[in-house]
Amino acid sequence: MLTAWSSTQSPHIMRTTIALALGMAEAKVRVVHPAIGGGFGVKTHIYPEDMVVPWISLTLGQPVRWIEDRMENLVASVHAREQRHDVALAYDDDGTIRAVRCMSTLDLGSGEIVIPGVSPVFVTNVCLSGSNDLANVATRTVAAVTDKIPSGAYRGFGVPESTFVMERIIDRVARHTGTDRVELRRRMLLRPAQLPYVMHGGGRVDSGAHAECFERALEVAAPALTRARSAHADDPDVRVGVGYANCIEPTSPSCFLTTGHWAGGDAATVRVDPDGSVRIAAGRSAIGQGAETAAAQLAADALGVSPEGVTVVLGDTERSPYGLGSWGSRGHRSLGPHGGPARRHGSRPGDVWLFPAGERGARARWRRQGQFGCGLVERHAHRDCQRADQHRRSGHRGFHRVSRLRHHHQPGDRGGLVLCP
């Protein structure tokens, strides 16, 4: 067993990458992340050192430690937002914007990382229209390979860039046509009657009070602007103004579209021990965002126990089920299944239930075999936890006993979705 301790936001993705790079089975690789503090996207990527150090350890047959100091990290980790946008517009005399064409050029850097650094600019292009009603948008991306460090995720993932471009467009059109920039934004924002709204890139805006939110921002900003101008009225060197921006940001992604490898693999386990204590394990990471607290509170609320009686296990590929980690504001959403299934099905000491947070591939796999599922049974399910006897005869969808599932389970599968016949 190769064990890698790493300051990573995605232990399971790192495990898969190490296994692929070194030609090992994933079952022979364990990745553990310690208390790493913040992540901010930089630690989502897999860097060359993350492959070289395990290779050296295997080659020498002994533990290897590689330490990167703070200055090295600042110099060598990914950069972000080095983009150039060339924009062409079509708009009416009253400032109404009819169409936008944008060519985005990204400084990709040297590029030797997994997950690729082109991903943020793709997000920039698909989110260009933001929360505005703007259907006619065409985008193009050019990525330039340079000798700089790789481009990637750092405190935002393409949306700040798209918001900057769109707000600059609106301000410039307002200036050229003599239209009030606030009024122009009012006209462009999505209204409740237009929802759900499909953006030019295919994103679906299903909800949101976009116009109302903007009006509230104006209401709050007006007195603040008056106070600031009054405070600096006698100082000719101080200019006071207010800027406006509306932002919409996709979160909780379940796949990496630019890798073709990882998608929808999140799962979570809930275990009630004989003493009544609860153990939660999830395939996400703790990077200072309160992951353990959120998981404990959700489980405690669902099971009627105290949060202090809940133990949370994260960031260890041998102790937690497969998951894509913590990035893209997806962590707390992936914790949702902890509470729901536990509440619906109840719990008893000794039970082990494993619930998927989007295991669509496994669900489709078992449906093809003539079954459909409501629970996930992992390959390492404990022999002592074979009780789940609710079945269709009692009017409930129930689980097979774990022992009866073993002949269904394929070696190497992360889980199977089944329902009592």
C-alpha positions as CSV (number, residue, x, y, z in Angstrom):
1,M,0.0,0.0,0.0
2,L,1.4,3.4,-1.0
3,T,0.3,6.1,1.4
4,A,0.6,9.8,0.3
5,W,0.0,12.6,2.7
6,S,-0.8,15.7,0.7
7,S,-2.2,19.2,1.1
8,T,-5.0,18.6,-1.4
9,Q,-8.6,19.6,-1.8
10,S,-9.4,16.3,-3.6
11,P,-7.9,13.2,-2.1
12,H,-9.7,10.7,-4.3
13,I,-8.9,12.6,-7.5
14,M,-5.2,12.5,-6.4
15,R,-5.4,8.8,-5.6
16,T,-6.8,8.1,-9.1
17,T,-4.1,10.3,-10.8
18,I,-1.3,8.6,-8.8
19,A,-2.6,5.2,-9.7
20,L,-2.9,6.1,-13.4
21,A,0.6,7.8,-13.5
22,L,2.4,4.9,-11.7
23,G,0.5,2.0,-13.3
24,M,-1.0,0.9,-9.9
25,A,-4.4,-0.3,-8.9
26,E,-6.3,2.4,-7.0
27,A,-6.8,-0.1,-4.1
28,K,-3.0,0.0,-3.6
29,V,-3.0,3.8,-3.1
30,R,-4.1,5.7,-0.1
31,V,-4.2,9.5,0.1
32,V,-4.6,11.4,3.3
33,H,-4.9,15.1,3.7
34,P,-4.1,16.6,7.1
35,A,-5.5,19.9,8.5
36,I,-4.5,22.0,5.5
37,G,-6.1,25.3,6.3
38,G,-7.4,27.1,3.2
39,G,-7.5,25.8,-0.3
40,F,-8.9,28.5,-2.6
41,G,-8.8,26.3,-5.7
42,V,-5.0,26.2,-5.9
43,K,-4.9,22.8,-4.0
44,T,-7.5,21.3,-6.3
45,H,-4.9,20.8,-9.0
46,I,-2.5,17.9,-9.1
47,Y,1.1,19.1,-9.6
48,P,4.1,17.2,-11.1
49,E,5.6,16.9,-7.6
50,D,2.5,15.0,-6.5
51,M,3.5,12.2,-8.9
52,V,7.3,12.4,-8.6
53,V,7.5,12.0,-4.9
54,P,5.4,8.8,-4.8
55,W,7.5,7.5,-7.7
56,I,10.7,8.2,-5.8
57,S,9.3,6.5,-2.7
58,L,8.4,3.3,-4.7
59,T,11.8,3.4,-6.5
60,L,13.8,3.7,-3.3
61,G,11.5,1.5,-1.2
62,Q,11.4,4.0,1.7
63,P,9.5,7.1,2.8
64,V,10.2,10.3,1.1
65,R,9.3,13.8,2.3
66,W,9.1,16.8,0.0
67,I,8.6,20.2,1.7
68,E,7.6,23.3,-0.3
69,D,8.2,26.6,1.6
70,R,5.8,29.5,1.4
71,M,7.8,31.5,-1.2
72,E,8.1,28.4,-3.5
73,N,4.4,28.0,-3.3
74,L,3.7,31.6,-4.2
75,V,6.1,31.3,-7.2
76,A,5.2,27.8,-8.5
77,S,1.4,27.3,-7.8
78,V,-1.2,28.2,-10.4
79,H,-2.0,31.7,-11.5
80,A,-5.4,33.0,-12.6
81,R,-7.3,35.6,-14.5
82,E,-4.6,36.4,-17.1
83,Q,-7.2,36.8,-19.9
84,R,-7.8,39.3,-22.7
85,H,-11.3,39.8,-24.1
86,D,-12.0,41.3,-27.5
87,V,-15.7,42.2,-27.7
88,A,-18.0,43.3,-30.5
89,L,-21.5,44.5,-29.8
90,A,-24.9,45.2,-31.5
91,Y,-27.1,47.7,-29.6
92,D,-30.0,50.1,-30.3
93,D,-29.9,53.9,-30.0
94,D,-31.6,53.6,-26.5
95,G,-28.8,51.4,-25.3
96,T,-30.6,48.0,-25.5
97,I,-27.9,45.4,-26.2
98,R,-28.9,42.9,-28.8
99,A,-25.9,40.7,-29.3
100,V,-22.3,40.2,-28.0
101,R,-19.4,38.5,-29.7
102,C,-16.4,37.8,-27.5
103,M,-13.0,36.3,-28.2
104,S,-11.2,35.3,-25.0
105,T,-7.5,34.8,-25.0
106,L,-6.0,32.9,-22.0
107,D,-2.3,32.8,-21.0
108,L,-2.3,29.0,-20.2
109,G,1.2,29.0,-18.9
110,S,3.2,25.8,-19.2
111,G,0.2,23.6,-18.5
112,E,1.7,20.6,-16.7
113,I,-1.2,20.0,-14.2
114,V,-4.3,18.0,-13.8
115,I,-7.2,19.5,-13.9
116,P,-6.3,21.5,-17.0
117,G,-5.9,25.3,-16.7
118,V,-8.2,26.0,-19.6
119,S,-11.2,25.3,-17.5
120,P,-11.7,28.8,-16.0
121,V,-11.9,30.5,-19.4
122,F,-14.6,28.1,-20.5
123,V,-16.6,29.1,-17.4
124,T,-15.9,32.8,-18.3
125,N,-17.4,32.3,-21.8
126,V,-20.5,30.3,-20.8
127,C,-21.3,32.8,-18.0
128,L,-20.7,36.0,-20.0
129,S,-24.3,37.1,-20.0
130,G,-24.6,36.7,-16.3
131,S,-28.1,37.4,-14.8
132,N,-29.1,39.4,-17.9
133,D,-31.6,38.5,-20.6
134,L,-29.2,38.3,-23.5
135,A,-29.7,35.4,-25.8
136,N,-27.5,36.3,-28.7
137,V,-24.0,35.6,-27.5
138,A,-21.1,34.1,-29.4
139,T,-17.8,33.2,-27.7
140,R,-14.4,31.9,-28.9
141,T,-11.4,30.8,-26.8
142,V,-7.8,30.9,-27.6
143,A,-5.3,29.5,-25.1
144,A,-1.6,30.5,-25.5
145,V,1.0,28.2,-24.1
146,T,3.8,30.2,-22.5
147,D,6.8,29.6,-20.2
148,K,4.9,30.9,-17.1
149,I,3.5,28.7,-14.3
150,P,0.2,27.0,-15.3
151,S,-3.1,28.7,-15.2
152,G,-5.8,27.3,-13.0
153,A,-8.2,27.9,-10.1
154,Y,-7.4,30.6,-7.6
155,R,-10.1,32.5,-5.7
156,G,-12.8,32.3,-8.3
157,F,-13.1,30.1,-11.4
158,G,-13.9,32.3,-14.5
159,V,-16.9,34.1,-13.2
160,P,-15.1,37.3,-11.9
161,E,-13.7,37.7,-15.4
162,S,-17.1,37.3,-17.1
163,T,-18.7,39.7,-14.7
164,F,-16.0,42.3,-15.4
165,V,-16.4,42.0,-19.1
166,M,-20.2,42.3,-19.0
167,E,-20.3,45.2,-16.7
168,R,-17.7,47.1,-18.8
169,I,-19.9,46.4,-21.8
170,I,-23.0,47.9,-20.1
171,D,-21.1,51.0,-18.8
172,R,-19.6,51.8,-22.2
173,V,-22.9,51.3,-24.1
174,A,-24.6,53.6,-21.6
175,R,-21.9,56.2,-22.0
176,H,-22.0,56.1,-25.8
177,T,-25.8,56.3,-26.1
178,G,-26.4,58.7,-23.2
179,T,-28.4,56.1,-21.4
180,D,-28.5,56.0,-17.6
181,R,-26.4,53.0,-16.6
182,V,-28.7,52.0,-13.8
183,E,-31.8,52.1,-16.0
184,L,-30.0,50.0,-18.7
185,R,-29.2,47.4,-16.1
186,R,-32.8,47.4,-14.9
187,R,-34.0,46.6,-18.4
188,M,-31.6,43.8,-19.0
189,L,-32.0,41.8,-15.7
190,L,-34.0,38.6,-15.7
191,R,-37.5,38.7,-14.4
192,P,-39.3,36.0,-12.4
193,A,-41.6,35.3,-15.3
194,Q,-38.6,34.4,-17.5
195,L,-37.4,31.7,-15.2
196,P,-36.2,29.0,-15.7
197,Y,-34.0,30.7,-18.3
198,V,-31.4,28.9,-20.5
199,M,-28.2,30.9,-21.0
200,H,-26.4,31.1,-24.3
201,G,-23.9,28.5,-23.0
202,G,-26.6,26.0,-21.9
203,G,-26.6,26.9,-18.2
204,R,-30.1,26.9,-16.7
205,V,-31.0,29.7,-14.3
206,D,-33.9,28.1,-12.4
207,S,-34.5,30.7,-9.8
208,G,-33.4,34.0,-8.3
209,A,-34.8,37.5,-7.6
210,H,-32.3,39.2,-9.8
211,A,-34.1,42.5,-10.4
212,E,-35.2,42.7,-6.8
213,C,-31.7,42.1,-5.5
214,F,-30.4,44.9,-7.7
215,E,-33.1,47.3,-6.4
216,R,-32.1,46.5,-2.9
217,A,-28.5,47.2,-3.6
218,L,-29.4,50.6,-5.0
219,E,-31.5,51.3,-1.9
220,V,-28.5,50.5,0.3
221,A,-25.9,52.3,-1.8
222,A,-27.7,55.6,-2.1
223,P,-27.4,56.9,1.5
224,A,-23.8,55.5,1.7
225,L,-22.9,57.4,-1.3
226,T,-24.4,60.6,0.1
227,R,-22.5,60.2,3.4
228,A,-19.2,59.5,1.6
229,R,-19.6,62.6,-0.6
230,S,-20.4,64.8,2.4
231,A,-17.4,63.5,4.3
232,H,-15.0,64.4,1.4
233,A,-16.8,67.5,0.0
234,D,-13.9,69.8,1.0
235,D,-11.1,67.6,-0.4
236,P,-10.4,68.3,-4.1
237,D,-8.1,65.3,-4.3
238,V,-10.9,62.8,-3.4
239,R,-13.4,61.7,-5.9
240,V,-16.4,59.6,-4.7
241,G,-18.6,57.4,-6.9
242,V,-20.4,54.1,-7.0
243,G,-20.1,51.1,-9.3
244,Y,-22.7,48.6,-10.2
245,A,-22.4,44.9,-11.0
246,N,-24.7,41.9,-11.1
247,C,-23.2,38.5,-10.8
248,I,-24.5,34.9,-11.2
249,E,-22.2,32.0,-10.4
250,P,-22.6,28.3,-11.0
251,T,-21.7,26.2,-8.0
252,S,-21.7,22.6,-6.8
253,P,-20.4,21.0,-10.0
254,S,-20.4,17.2,-10.1
255,C,-17.9,16.6,-12.9
256,F,-14.7,17.9,-14.6
257,L,-15.8,18.3,-18.2
258,T,-12.2,19.0,-19.4
259,T,-10.8,15.7,-18.1
260,G,-13.3,13.1,-19.3
261,H,-12.6,11.0,-16.2
262,W,-14.3,12.2,-13.1
263,A,-18.1,12.7,-12.8
264,G,-20.7,12.4,-10.1
265,G,-18.8,10.1,-7.8
266,D,-19.8,11.6,-4.4
267,A,-21.1,9.4,-1.7
268,A,-21.5,9.5,2.1
269,T,-21.9,7.0,4.9
270,V,-23.9,7.1,8.1
271,R,-23.2,4.6,10.8
272,V,-24.9,4.3,14.2
273,D,-22.7,2.4,16.7
274,P,-24.1,0.2,19.5
275,D,-23.5,3.0,22.1
276,G,-25.7,5.3,20.1
277,S,-22.9,7.5,18.7
278,V,-22.9,8.4,15.0
279,R,-20.1,8.3,12.5
280,I,-20.3,10.2,9.2
281,A,-17.8,9.7,6.4
282,A,-17.9,11.7,3.2
283,G,-15.8,12.1,0.1
284,R,-15.1,15.8,0.6
285,S,-12.3,17.7,2.2
286,A,-12.0,20.0,5.2
287,I,-10.3,23.2,4.1
288,G,-11.4,25.6,6.8
289,Q,-15.0,26.0,5.6
290,G,-16.7,24.2,8.6
291,A,-17.2,20.9,6.8
292,E,-17.1,18.8,10.0
293,T,-19.5,21.1,11.8
294,A,-22.0,21.1,8.9
295,A,-21.9,17.3,8.6
296,A,-22.4,16.8,12.4
297,Q,-25.3,19.2,12.5
298,L,-27.1,17.6,9.6
299,A,-26.7,14.1,11.0
300,A,-27.7,15.2,14.5
301,D,-30.9,16.9,13.2
302,A,-31.9,13.9,11.1
303,L,-31.2,11.3,13.8
304,G,-32.3,13.2,16.9
305,V,-28.9,13.1,18.6
306,S,-26.5,15.8,19.9
307,P,-23.9,17.1,17.4
308,E,-21.3,16.3,20.1
309,G,-22.2,12.6,19.6
310,V,-21.3,12.7,15.9
311,T,-17.9,11.9,14.6
312,V,-17.0,13.1,11.1
313,V,-14.4,11.4,8.9
314,L,-13.1,13.4,5.9
315,G,-10.0,13.5,3.7
316,D,-8.8,9.8,3.9
317,T,-9.5,7.6,0.9
318,E,-9.4,4.4,3.0
319,R,-11.9,5.7,5.6
320,S,-14.3,7.7,3.5
321,P,-16.3,6.8,0.3
322,Y,-15.4,8.2,-3.1
323,G,-15.9,11.8,-3.7
324,L,-14.6,14.7,-5.8
325,G,-13.5,16.8,-2.8
326,S,-14.2,20.4,-1.9
327,W,-14.1,23.0,-4.6
328,G,-16.6,25.1,-6.5
329,S,-18.7,25.7,-3.4
330,R,-19.9,22.1,-3.7
331,G,-19.0,20.8,-0.3
332,H,-22.1,21.4,1.9
333,R,-24.4,20.4,-1.0
334,S,-22.7,17.0,-1.2
335,L,-23.5,16.6,2.5
336,G,-27.2,16.8,2.0
337,P,-27.9,13.1,1.7
338,H,-26.5,12.5,5.3
339,G,-29.8,13.8,6.7
340,G,-32.4,12.9,4.2
341,P,-32.2,9.1,3.8
342,A,-31.4,8.7,7.5
343,R,-34.6,10.4,8.4
344,R,-36.7,8.6,5.8
345,H,-35.5,5.1,6.8
346,G,-34.8,5.5,10.5
347,S,-31.7,4.0,12.1
348,R,-30.7,1.4,14.6
349,P,-27.4,0.6,16.3
350,G,-25.3,-1.7,14.1
351,D,-26.8,-0.5,10.8
352,V,-24.5,0.8,8.0
353,W,-26.2,2.7,5.3
354,L,-24.4,4.3,2.4
355,F,-26.1,7.0,0.4
356,P,-25.0,8.3,-3.0
357,A,-24.9,12.1,-3.7
358,G,-25.2,11.7,-7.5
359,E,-24.0,8.2,-8.3
360,R,-25.8,8.3,-11.7
361,G,-23.4,5.9,-13.3
362,A,-24.0,3.2,-10.7
363,R,-27.8,3.8,-10.8
364,A,-27.8,3.3,-14.5
365,R,-25.6,0.2,-14.2
366,W,-27.9,-1.6,-11.9
367,R,-31.0,-0.6,-13.8
368,R,-29.6,-2.3,-16.8
369,Q,-29.4,-5.5,-14.7
370,G,-33.1,-5.2,-14.0
371,Q,-32.8,-3.5,-10.6
372,F,-33.1,0.0,-9.4
373,G,-31.8,1.5,-6.3
374,C,-32.2,3.6,-3.2
375,G,-29.0,2.8,-1.3
376,L,-25.3,2.3,-2.0
377,V,-23.5,-0.8,-0.7
378,E,-19.8,-0.5,-0.8
379,R,-17.3,-3.3,-1.4
380,H,-15.9,-2.9,2.1
381,A,-19.3,-3.1,3.9
382,H,-18.7,-4.6,7.3
383,R,-20.0,-8.2,7.9
384,D,-21.5,-7.2,11.3
385,C,-23.8,-4.7,9.6
386,Q,-26.1,-6.8,7.6
387,R,-29.5,-5.7,8.9
388,A,-31.8,-3.7,6.6
389,D,-35.0,-5.7,6.6
390,Q,-37.6,-3.2,5.4
391,H,-39.1,-4.5,2.2
392,R,-41.8,-4.1,-0.3
393,R,-44.2,-6.5,1.6
394,S,-44.4,-3.8,4.4
395,G,-45.1,-1.1,1.9
396,H,-41.6,0.4,2.0
397,R,-38.7,0.3,-0.5
398,G,-36.1,-1.6,1.4
399,F,-32.5,-2.9,1.2
400,H,-31.2,-6.4,0.7
401,R,-29.0,-7.7,3.5
402,V,-25.4,-7.0,2.7
403,S,-24.6,-10.7,2.6
404,R,-27.2,-11.2,-0.1
405,L,-25.7,-8.5,-2.2
406,R,-22.2,-9.9,-2.5
407,H,-23.0,-12.1,-5.5
408,H,-24.3,-8.9,-7.3
409,H,-21.3,-6.9,-6.6
410,Q,-18.5,-6.6,-9.3
411,P,-14.9,-6.6,-8.0
412,G,-13.5,-3.1,-8.0
413,D,-16.9,-1.4,-8.1
414,R,-17.4,1.5,-5.7
415,G,-20.9,0.5,-5.0
416,G,-24.1,-1.0,-6.2
417,L,-27.7,0.4,-6.2
418,V,-30.3,-2.2,-5.4
419,L,-33.8,-2.6,-4.1
420,C,-35.5,-5.5,-2.4
421,P,-37.3,-7.7,-4.9
